Amino acid sequence: MCEYCPQTKLVRRYLKNAHITNLKNNLLSAGDDINNPHMLFMDEYLKQDKNRETMMSLETFKKCLSTVHESVDIHFAGYTEAFENPAAIDMVEHAYHKGHKTLVNTTLMCITKNQIDRLSKLKFKEFNLHLPSKTYFENIGRNTAAKRKETGKIISDEYLDLVDYMLDAKINKHWHTHSANPDDLDKKYMLHPEIAEHAGERILSQGYKNRGLNSRAGNLGKLTGEALWKNNWCNRIIHNILLPDGNVQLCCQDYGLEEPIGNLLHMPYHTLFETNRFKEIQAGKASICQRCDDGIAVPKSSKMKLGYQMQNYEDEWRISKFKDKYEEQKNKQ
C-alpha cells in the first residue's frame, strides 16, 4: 500500500466487478456485437459470486498463457508486488521455459533467498528492483512501529539483508527509486538514507536511476485528473495487465479498472484486439489515455511505429500473427 500506487482504489473496484461492467458498457458503446464471446462471458461472470479470486493460481496463469504466442514478452510487474503471490516464482519459470522474454519488477517484499537462487538460473529481458526513496512514498522494507521505536531505524534489518543477497545474486539487474526531484545531481540523494549508508556504492555500481513520479493517469487524485490532450495513446496499449480472474486491463496505469479489454480464461489472446472498442483505443479515444502523463499523439499512419520500444507494432500485427498461430494449434488438437 504505497502512496504512489493507488491500490485501495484498485482493490475496491476489482471486488465490485467494476472492470466487467466497464468492459460491457465500453463494448456496447463502440457497437460490438451483443452475441460475441466477450458479451456472453460477461453475462455469466456477473452472475457469479462476487468473492472471486484475488490471488492468481498457477493453474489459472498457465491457462491464460496457453494462447499467448511465445514472441509476446511477459512482465511480472504492474499494480502490486508480484512475489506477494507464493506461486509467482513458478509463474516466472513457466513463462521463461515456454520461450517468452521475461521482465521482473520487484521491491523484494515477500521474496525469499531460495526464490532469488531460482531466479539466478534464468536470463531476463530486464530485472528491476524498486528501493525505498528519501521522500519515502513507499511502504517498502519498513520496520514495525515497535521496532522503529526500539532501534530508531525505519528500514528493517531483514530487508537490508535481502538487498545484500540480491546484490550478490548472479542476475543482470538495475536498481531504481520513484521520488520527487528527479533532476537532483546527487544520485545517492534519492535513495533512502539508510539504504544509501548500507549499500549505496554497490547499488550505484550495478546501475541506479531515480524515475520520478507521475499521476498514474489521474488516479492519484488532484495530481492531474484532467484531460491533458486528445487522441492520445502510448506503447502501453499492447502492454496489458492480467488480473487474478483472467481479466485483461489496458495498461499498468489503469488502477480504476476503466479499460478492460477481455478475459484470457474465456477467449484466445488474439481476440482481445479484434473488438470495435480496441479500435477506438487505437484511435486515441480512451479517456484514461487522455489523462496520462506518458501519452503521445496517435501517429497519422496506422502502420507507423511509435518512437520508443513499440515491439514490432503494426495495426494488424497482434491480430493476424497470433490468430494464425492459434488456428494452427487448434487444428492440431
VMD Tcl script that draws the C-alpha trace (Angstrom):
set ca {
  {0.00 0.00 0.00}
  {2.46 2.64 -1.20}
  {1.30 6.23 -1.62}
  {2.48 6.18 -5.22}
  {0.33 3.15 -6.18}
  {-3.43 3.72 -5.52}
  {-4.11 0.11 -4.57}
  {-7.07 0.91 -2.31}
  {-8.92 2.16 -5.38}
  {-7.78 -0.87 -7.37}
  {-8.98 -3.40 -4.79}
  {-12.30 -1.67 -4.23}
  {-13.05 -1.52 -7.96}
  {-11.98 -5.12 -8.51}
  {-14.15 -6.53 -5.74}
  {-17.15 -4.57 -7.03}
  {-16.66 -6.04 -10.54}
  {-16.20 -2.56 -11.98}
  {-13.85 -3.91 -14.63}
  {-16.51 -6.26 -16.01}
  {-19.28 -3.66 -16.00}
  {-16.96 -1.18 -17.74}
  {-15.97 -3.76 -20.36}
  {-19.61 -4.45 -21.26}
  {-20.52 -0.77 -21.40}
  {-17.43 0.12 -23.47}
  {-18.07 -2.65 -26.00}
  {-21.74 -1.72 -26.34}
  {-20.96 1.96 -26.85}
  {-18.43 1.02 -29.55}
  {-21.05 -1.03 -31.42}
  {-19.67 -4.51 -30.72}
  {-21.98 -7.49 -31.31}
  {-24.13 -8.29 -28.26}
  {-23.66 -12.02 -29.00}
  {-19.87 -12.04 -29.36}
  {-17.80 -14.17 -26.90}
  {-16.87 -11.13 -24.81}
  {-20.53 -10.30 -24.13}
  {-21.60 -13.87 -23.40}
  {-18.71 -14.31 -20.99}
  {-19.54 -11.14 -19.07}
  {-23.18 -12.06 -18.60}
  {-22.10 -15.33 -16.97}
  {-19.33 -13.65 -14.98}
  {-21.66 -11.14 -13.36}
  {-24.00 -13.94 -12.22}
  {-21.19 -15.49 -10.16}
  {-20.39 -14.81 -6.55}
  {-18.54 -11.53 -6.15}
  {-15.97 -13.07 -3.81}
  {-13.83 -14.37 -6.67}
  {-10.09 -14.93 -6.86}
  {-7.88 -12.15 -5.52}
  {-4.67 -14.17 -5.92}
  {-3.97 -15.98 -9.17}
  {-3.24 -19.70 -9.09}
  {-0.51 -21.28 -11.18}
  {-3.19 -23.29 -12.99}
  {-5.03 -20.09 -13.97}
  {-1.79 -18.49 -15.13}
  {-0.92 -21.47 -17.34}
  {-4.39 -21.49 -18.89}
  {-4.25 -17.74 -19.59}
  {-0.82 -18.09 -21.18}
  {-1.81 -21.07 -23.33}
  {-2.99 -18.96 -26.32}
  {-0.30 -16.28 -25.99}
  {2.42 -16.64 -28.63}
  {5.96 -17.01 -27.31}
  {7.04 -13.80 -29.06}
  {4.94 -11.82 -26.57}
  {7.05 -10.65 -23.62}
  {5.73 -11.40 -20.12}
  {6.33 -8.75 -17.45}
  {5.88 -9.56 -13.76}
  {5.03 -6.01 -12.80}
  {2.12 -3.60 -12.53}
  {-0.42 -2.78 -9.77}
  {1.11 -4.92 -6.98}
  {4.24 -6.73 -5.81}
  {4.34 -9.99 -7.77}
  {6.05 -12.02 -5.04}
  {3.21 -11.44 -2.59}
  {1.81 -14.40 -4.52}
  {3.72 -17.55 -3.40}
  {3.20 -19.05 -6.89}
  {4.90 -16.11 -8.62}
  {8.27 -17.86 -8.82}
  {6.63 -20.85 -10.55}
  {4.88 -18.50 -12.98}
  {8.15 -16.76 -13.86}
  {9.82 -20.10 -14.53}
  {6.84 -21.35 -16.57}
  {6.81 -18.26 -18.81}
  {10.57 -18.40 -19.25}
  {10.65 -22.08 -20.18}
  {7.80 -21.57 -22.67}
  {10.13 -19.23 -24.55}
  {8.77 -15.82 -23.52}
  {11.19 -12.98 -22.88}
  {10.60 -12.16 -19.23}
  {10.84 -8.98 -17.19}
  {10.59 -8.69 -13.41}
  {9.94 -5.56 -11.33}
  {10.14 -6.20 -7.60}
  {10.53 -4.33 -4.33}
  {11.97 -7.50 -2.69}
  {8.95 -7.58 -0.39}
  {7.83 -11.18 0.27}
  {10.63 -12.67 -1.84}
  {12.87 -15.33 -0.27}
  {16.55 -16.18 -0.71}
  {15.56 -19.53 -2.19}
  {13.46 -17.74 -4.80}
  {16.38 -15.41 -5.60}
  {18.55 -18.51 -6.14}
  {15.95 -19.90 -8.57}
  {15.72 -16.57 -10.40}
  {19.52 -16.55 -10.74}
  {19.26 -19.57 -13.05}
  {17.15 -17.64 -15.60}
  {18.06 -15.00 -18.15}
  {15.83 -11.91 -18.07}
  {14.95 -9.26 -20.59}
  {15.10 -6.89 -17.60}
  {15.26 -7.31 -13.85}
  {14.39 -4.10 -11.98}
  {14.48 -3.50 -8.23}
  {12.40 -0.72 -6.68}
  {14.03 0.58 -3.49}
  {12.77 2.91 -0.75}
  {13.45 6.56 -1.60}
  {14.45 9.51 0.54}
  {10.97 11.03 0.28}
  {9.64 7.56 1.24}
  {6.30 7.42 -0.52}
  {6.76 3.66 -0.46}
  {5.75 1.12 2.12}
  {8.87 -0.94 1.37}
  {11.17 -2.60 3.89}
  {9.54 -0.83 6.81}
  {10.20 -1.81 10.42}
  {7.22 -2.32 12.70}
  {6.32 0.63 14.91}
  {7.73 -1.17 17.94}
  {10.98 -1.91 16.15}
  {11.29 1.68 14.92}
  {10.89 2.90 18.48}
  {13.46 0.40 19.74}
  {16.13 0.93 17.05}
  {15.36 4.36 15.66}
  {15.54 2.84 12.17}
  {12.84 2.90 9.51}
  {14.26 0.14 7.27}
  {14.35 -3.35 8.75}
  {17.50 -5.45 9.08}
  {15.69 -8.27 7.29}
  {15.13 -6.04 4.26}
  {18.74 -4.85 4.22}
  {19.84 -8.50 4.35}
  {17.72 -9.24 1.25}
  {19.26 -6.22 -0.52}
  {22.72 -7.65 0.23}
  {21.69 -11.09 -1.03}
  {20.29 -9.63 -4.26}
  {23.40 -7.52 -4.78}
  {25.44 -10.75 -4.73}
  {22.99 -12.70 -6.94}
  {24.14 -13.51 -10.48}
  {21.27 -11.60 -12.10}
  {21.79 -8.77 -14.58}
  {19.76 -6.16 -12.71}
  {19.06 -2.47 -12.29}
  {18.02 -0.56 -9.18}
  {15.69 2.42 -9.06}
  {13.58 4.69 -6.86}
  {10.39 6.63 -7.59}
  {10.68 10.03 -5.98}
  {10.29 13.75 -6.49}
  {13.28 15.86 -7.54}
  {14.29 13.53 -10.41}
  {16.87 16.05 -11.66}
  {18.84 16.16 -8.42}
  {22.54 15.93 -9.31}
  {23.45 13.71 -6.37}
  {22.24 10.27 -7.46}
  {22.60 8.82 -3.98}
  {20.36 11.57 -2.63}
  {17.17 9.85 -3.80}
  {17.97 6.54 -2.10}
  {16.57 6.29 1.40}
  {19.44 7.38 3.72}
  {19.54 4.01 5.49}
  {19.78 2.21 2.13}
  {22.42 4.65 0.89}
  {24.51 4.22 4.03}
  {24.21 0.44 3.98}
  {24.82 -0.32 0.31}
  {24.70 2.90 -1.72}
  {28.03 2.48 -3.53}
  {27.32 -1.12 -4.55}
  {23.84 -0.19 -5.81}
  {25.22 2.67 -7.91}
  {27.89 0.39 -9.36}
  {25.25 -2.06 -10.65}
  {23.10 0.65 -12.23}
  {20.70 3.01 -10.45}
  {18.19 5.61 -11.62}
  {15.55 7.75 -9.96}
  {12.46 7.53 -12.16}
  {10.45 10.35 -10.66}
  {6.68 10.36 -10.16}
  {3.60 10.68 -12.33}
  {-0.15 10.90 -11.72}
  {-0.99 7.29 -12.64}
  {-3.22 8.74 -15.39}
  {-5.08 10.88 -12.87}
  {-5.65 8.03 -10.40}
  {-3.71 9.86 -7.68}
  {-6.48 12.37 -7.18}
  {-5.75 16.04 -7.81}
  {-2.22 15.46 -9.08}
  {-3.79 15.74 -12.55}
  {-7.16 14.08 -13.08}
  {-7.94 16.36 -16.03}
  {-7.62 15.70 -19.74}
  {-4.17 16.73 -20.92}
  {-4.72 16.15 -24.65}
  {-6.93 14.45 -27.22}
  {-6.41 11.43 -29.49}
  {-3.74 10.04 -27.23}
  {-2.01 6.68 -26.70}
  {1.37 5.12 -25.95}
  {3.11 1.77 -26.29}
  {1.23 0.51 -23.22}
  {-1.92 -0.22 -25.23}
  {-0.25 -3.55 -26.04}
  {1.43 -3.84 -22.61}
  {-1.68 -5.15 -20.92}
  {-2.29 -6.29 -17.32}
  {-3.60 -9.74 -16.37}
  {-5.79 -9.85 -13.24}
  {-6.31 -12.91 -10.96}
  {-9.67 -13.71 -12.56}
  {-8.17 -13.80 -16.06}
  {-9.43 -10.36 -17.00}
  {-7.08 -8.15 -19.00}
  {-6.77 -4.41 -18.38}
  {-5.41 -1.96 -20.92}
  {-2.30 -0.86 -19.03}
  {-0.42 -0.51 -15.74}
  {-1.79 3.00 -15.07}
  {-5.42 1.83 -15.05}
  {-5.84 1.48 -11.28}
  {-9.51 2.43 -11.61}
  {-10.09 -0.53 -13.99}
  {-11.66 1.75 -16.60}
  {-10.45 -0.05 -19.72}
  {-10.75 -3.86 -19.56}
  {-10.27 -5.49 -22.96}
  {-11.27 -9.14 -22.38}
  {-10.58 -12.31 -20.40}
  {-7.98 -14.98 -21.24}
  {-9.82 -17.74 -19.37}
  {-12.67 -17.49 -21.85}
  {-11.16 -16.29 -25.11}
  {-7.86 -16.63 -27.00}
  {-5.29 -13.87 -26.84}
  {-5.70 -12.51 -30.37}
  {-9.42 -11.74 -29.85}
  {-8.59 -9.10 -27.24}
  {-7.57 -6.82 -30.11}
  {-10.44 -7.54 -32.54}
  {-13.23 -5.51 -30.89}
  {-14.52 -2.18 -32.10}
  {-13.65 -0.83 -28.66}
  {-9.96 -1.68 -29.09}
  {-10.02 0.07 -32.47}
  {-11.29 3.16 -30.66}
  {-8.42 2.85 -28.18}
  {-6.00 2.60 -31.13}
  {-7.50 5.83 -32.44}
  {-6.78 7.54 -29.12}
  {-10.35 7.57 -27.79}
  {-9.74 6.08 -24.32}
  {-10.33 8.71 -21.64}
  {-7.60 7.28 -19.41}
  {-5.05 7.83 -22.21}
  {-6.10 11.45 -22.45}
  {-5.27 11.97 -18.76}
  {-1.96 10.12 -18.84}
  {1.41 11.81 -18.36}
  {3.05 9.30 -20.73}
  {0.66 9.75 -23.63}
  {1.68 10.82 -27.10}
  {-0.36 11.70 -30.18}
  {-1.63 8.85 -32.34}
  {0.55 8.64 -35.49}
  {-1.16 9.55 -38.75}
  {-0.18 6.27 -40.38}
  {-1.75 3.17 -38.81}
  {1.45 1.27 -39.62}
  {3.80 3.87 -38.15}
  {5.75 2.53 -35.19}
  {5.82 4.55 -32.00}
  {9.07 6.27 -31.25}
  {10.16 4.05 -28.39}
  {10.12 0.30 -27.83}
  {6.91 -0.42 -29.73}
  {7.96 -4.06 -30.12}
  {7.23 -4.69 -33.82}
  {3.90 -2.95 -33.56}
  {1.69 -2.52 -36.62}
  {-2.04 -2.05 -36.69}
  {-2.82 -5.67 -37.66}
  {0.21 -7.28 -36.00}
  {-1.38 -8.71 -32.89}
  {-4.50 -9.88 -34.63}
  {-3.09 -11.62 -37.71}
  {0.09 -13.06 -36.21}
  {-1.49 -14.68 -33.20}
  {-4.80 -15.55 -34.82}
  {-2.98 -17.67 -37.41}
  {-0.90 -19.31 -34.68}
  {-3.98 -20.02 -32.58}
  {-5.85 -21.56 -35.51}
  {-2.81 -23.71 -36.31}
  {-2.66 -25.01 -32.72}
  {-6.42 -25.58 -32.63}
  {-6.35 -27.64 -35.84}
  {-3.68 -29.92 -34.37}
  {-5.84 -30.78 -31.35}
}
mol new
graphics top color blue
foreach p $ca { graphics top sphere $p radius 0.5 }
foreach p [lrange $ca 0 end-1] q [lrange $ca 1 end] { graphics top cylinder $p $q radius 0.2 }
display resetview
